[in-house]
Amino acid sequence: MNSRLKLLSTAMLCSALVTQLTACGTIFYPERRGQISGQIDPGVAILNGIGLLIYIIPGLIAFGVDFATGAIYLPNGKYSVAPDTLQQAVDADGEVDTAMLQQILKQELGQDLPLANATQIKADSLSQQALLQRTGRG
C-alpha cells in the first residue's frame, strides 16, 4: 500500500509540473509565435503569474517560453499565421511556392495578397529578424 501511495503522489507531482512547464500563450495562441515585441497580453501574463505563484521554477519557465516565442504579445494590427501552417508552402529544397503561399494566406487571413514580386529573405537568427522588422523588410 505504501508503494502505491508513493507512486500516486509521484505521478500527481509530475503531472502538475508538466502542466506548468507549458507556457499559456504558446498553447492558447500558437499563431502569435514569432513576434519580437509588442504589448503584453494581460490574460496570458496573469495565467503565467498564477503558475508562478503555485510553482516558482515552472512559472518562470512559462514566462521565459512565452517571451522567447513571442506568444505573450498581443497582435499589433498585423496579421499573423502560425509557422507550421506556412511550412506547407516550402518545398524540400527550401524554396517557397508563391501560389501555395498565396492560397494559405487567403485561407488563413481572408485576404488576397499580391505575391508576384515577393522575394524570400532568410534570417538565421532573431537579431537578423529584428533588424529586418525595423527596416520594414520583414
C-alpha positions, -999 to 999 in steps of 0.1 A, spaced: 0 0 0 28 24 8 45 19 -26 11 27 -43 8 59 -24 43 69 -33 37 61 -70 4 80 -70 19 111 -53 49 110 -77 26 108 -107 5 137 -94 36 158 -88 50 150 -123 17 158 -140 14 191 -121 49 201 -131 44 191 -167 13 213 -169 32 242 -155 62 237 -179 39 245 -208 35 282 -214 0 295 -216 5 319 -246 22 293 -266 -7 268 -261 -36 292 -264 -22 314 -293 2 294 -315 -4 319 -343 14 346 -322 47 327 -322 75 346 -339 66 381 -327 96 400 -315 79 428 -294 46 444 -287 21 450 -260 19 422 -234 -14 402 -233 -27 406 -197 -46 373 -199 -15 353 -207 6 372 -182 -20 365 -154 -21 328 -163 17 326 -163 16 346 -130 -7 320 -114 17 293 -124 45 314 -109 26 317 -76 19 280 -74 53 267 -87 82 291 -89 105 274 -114 78 262 -138 62 296 -137 95 312 -146 99 288 -174 64 295 -187 72 333 -188 105 325 -205 89 304 -231 62 329 -239 87 358 -241 111 337 -262 84 326 -287 66 360 -287 33 344 -278 28 367 -248 25 397 -270 -8 409 -284 -11 411 -322 -4 448 -331 -28 451 -360 -6 430 -383 -19 396 -394 0 365 -384 -1 329 -394 14 300 -374 48 290 -387 37 253 -391 9 264 -415 34 284 -436 58 255 -437 34 238 -461 44 263 -488 81 254 -486 93 226 -508 121 201 -500 148 224 -514 137 252 -491 121 273 -519 88 290 -513 59 281 -537 43 315 -541 10 301 -554 7 278 -524 17 306 -500 -9 329 -516 -36 302 -511 -26 297 -474 -27 334 -467 -60 338 -484 -74 309 -464 -59 320 -430 -63 358 -433 -92 361 -457 -72 385 -479 -58 381 -514 -23 394 -512 -3 401 -544 29 379 -543 40 383 -579 71 404 -569 77 388 -535 113 379 -525 124 354 -499 146 367 -472 162 341 -450 171 353 -415 191 328 -394 189 345 -361 165 366 -340 187 396 -342 186 394 -380 148 391 -379 146 421 -356 168 441 -380 146 431 -409 115 441 -390 130 475 -381 139 483 -417 104 473 -429 116 443 -449 102 416 -427 
